[in-house]
Structures are given as structure tokens and as C-alpha cells.
Amino acid sequence: WAGIWQISSQTYICNPEQLINSGSYQDTLCAGSVLDFDFGQEDFTLTCDGTVDGNTMTVECTGSTEAFPGCTANYHYMITSTRNGGSYESTTTITTTYVGAACEGFPDSCTRSDAAGTRSDDAPETCIETPLETLPWGAVKAAWR
């Protein structure tokens, strides 16, 4: 999996299926990288279980955070990826449900992101776990909701 990847992705609302975002970007994955599905946010922790090997990844995560006082957001991630040589395909589905008296009228949500990548180069010798494309946290969250 380590290397520089050219990735194209599409994000959909699950039901009814509707494309909400698409694009392409380049990213670097270093050997030994930690999979951080909670994006390093201190107030948002996911518990994940699954399998990862040289060619496949199947991970299921659950977690919750206080969306606002009196309303808890519960998250369920399902991530599957398959690598074949220098290419991969991945699907991530994120379902969010809201619980609490203050959540009334706040709709649950589901998004599915499909990605396909092609390795464009090996990982650099001094591989740093920094994305080649910088995005503010709000943009990352919007892409995954």
C-alpha cells in the first residue's frame, strides 16, 4: 500500500442515491502508517475492528460525540478496500444517527464514498505522513458526510 497514489473519488448520499462530491487528488501513504479514522479529533473517538493485509482491508468502526448539548451523534463506518498490484478500489459508508431530546427534527444521515487509486510512484525514502493536498477540517468532514 505504501507509495504515492493518484486517487479519484465520488461521495453519495445513500438514500436516495445522489452524488454530492467528486474529485481527484494525490496522496502519500507511508509504510507503518496509523489508520486514524477519527481524524485526530480529541472529542471524537471511534472503536474499530477488522482485518488489514497486503491486499485487502475490511474495517467496521463505531463511535459517538456530543453534536450539541442534549444531542449525541452516533457513527457507524464500514470500510472495504482491495488492492491489485498498483491499483485499488475502496468503499466507505458512514451512517450517522442522532439521539437525545435536543436532536428532535435533526435527520439521520448516510454517505457512501467510492474511491479508486493508481500508484504513481514508490513512497519517498523520507516518507512523511502528511497529505500532499491540504484541506481544512470542515472540508474533510463535508466530504465524508
C-alpha positions in Angstrom: 0.0 0.0 0.0 2.9 2.4 0.6 3.5 4.8 -2.2 2.3 8.0 -3.9 -1.3 7.5 -5.2 -3.4 9.3 -7.7 -7.0 9.0 -6.4 -10.4 9.7 -7.8 -13.4 9.7 -5.5 -17.1 10.2 -5.6 -19.3 10.7 -2.5 -23.0 10.0 -2.5 -26.0 10.4 -0.2 -27.1 6.8 0.4 -30.9 7.1 0.0 -32.0 8.3 -2.4 -28.6 7.9 -4.0 -27.3 11.4 -5.0 -23.8 12.4 -6.0 -22.7 15.2 -3.6 -18.9 15.4 -4.2 -16.3 14.2 -6.7 -12.7 14.9 -7.4 -9.2 13.6 -7.7 -6.1 14.2 -5.7 -2.7 12.8 -4.9 -1.7 11.4 -1.6 1.2 9.6 0.0 0.9 6.5 2.2 3.9 5.5 4.3 4.7 2.0 5.5 3.6 1.7 9.1 1.0 4.5 8.9 -1.6 4.5 11.6 -5.2 4.3 10.3 -6.8 7.3 12.0 -10.5 7.2 11.2 -11.3 9.8 13.8 -9.0 12.3 12.1 -7.2 13.0 15.3 -10.1 14.8 16.9 -9.9 14.6 20.7 -13.7 14.8 21.3 -14.5 12.1 18.7 -13.2 8.6 19.2 -14.0 5.6 17.1 -13.6 2.0 18.1 -12.6 -0.1 15.1 -12.3 -3.8 14.4 -11.4 -5.6 11.2 -8.7 -7.0 9.1 -5.9 -5.4 7.0 -3.4 -7.3 5.0 -1.3 -6.7 1.9 -4.2 -6.7 -0.5 -7.5 -6.1 1.4 -8.9 -4.0 4.2 -12.3 -4.6 5.9 -12.9 -2.4 8.9 -16.0 -1.6 10.9 -16.0 1.4 13.4 -18.5 2.8 15.8 -18.3 6.0 17.9 -20.1 8.9 19.2 -19.7 12.6 20.2 -21.9 15.3 21.5 -23.2 17.1 18.4 -24.5 19.9 20.7 -25.9 19.9 24.2 -28.6 17.3 24.6 -27.9 15.6 21.2 -25.4 12.8 20.7 -24.2 11.8 17.2 -23.6 8.0 16.8 -21.4 7.0 13.9 -21.0 3.7 12.1 -18.3 3.3 9.5 -17.9 0.4 7.1 -14.7 0.4 5.0 -13.7 -2.1 2.4 -10.6 -1.8 0.1 -9.0 -4.1 -2.3 -5.5 -3.6 -3.9 -4.4 -5.4 -7.0 -0.8 -4.5 -7.9 -0.6 -0.8 -8.4 -4.3 0.0 -8.2 -7.0 -0.2 -5.5 -10.7 0.3 -5.0 -12.4 1.3 -1.8 -15.9 2.0 -0.4 -16.6 3.7 2.8 -20.1 4.0 4.2 -20.8 6.3 7.1 -24.1 6.2 8.9 -24.9 8.9 11.5 -27.8 8.7 13.9 -28.8 11.4 16.4 -30.1 10.6 19.9 -31.4 12.9 22.6 -34.3 15.3 23.2 -32.4 18.2 21.6 -32.0 16.2 18.4 -35.7 16.3 17.5 -36.1 17.1 13.8 -32.4 16.6 13.2 -32.2 14.0 10.4 -30.0 10.9 10.5 -27.6 10.6 7.5 -25.7 8.1 5.4 -23.0 8.8 2.9 -21.0 6.4 0.7 -17.6 7.3 -0.8 -16.2 5.2 -3.6 -12.5 5.7 -4.4 -10.1 4.3 -7.0 -6.4 4.8 -6.9 -3.4 4.1 -9.0 0.1 4.1 -7.5 2.1 6.7 -9.4 5.4 6.2 -7.5 7.0 4.5 -4.6 7.0 6.1 -1.2 9.8 8.6 -0.9 12.8 7.5 1.2 11.9 10.1 3.9 8.2 9.2 3.9 6.2 11.7 6.0 2.6 11.0 6.9 1.5 14.4 5.5 -1.1 14.6 2.8 0.0 16.3 -0.4 -3.3 18.2 -0.5 -4.1 20.4 2.5 -7.8 20.8 3.4 -9.3 22.5 6.4 -11.1 20.1 8.8 -14.5 21.4 7.7 -13.8 20.4 4.1 -12.8 16.9 5.2 -15.9 16.5 7.3 -18.1 17.8 4.5 -16.6 15.3 2.1 -17.3 12.4 4.4 -20.8 13.3 5.4 
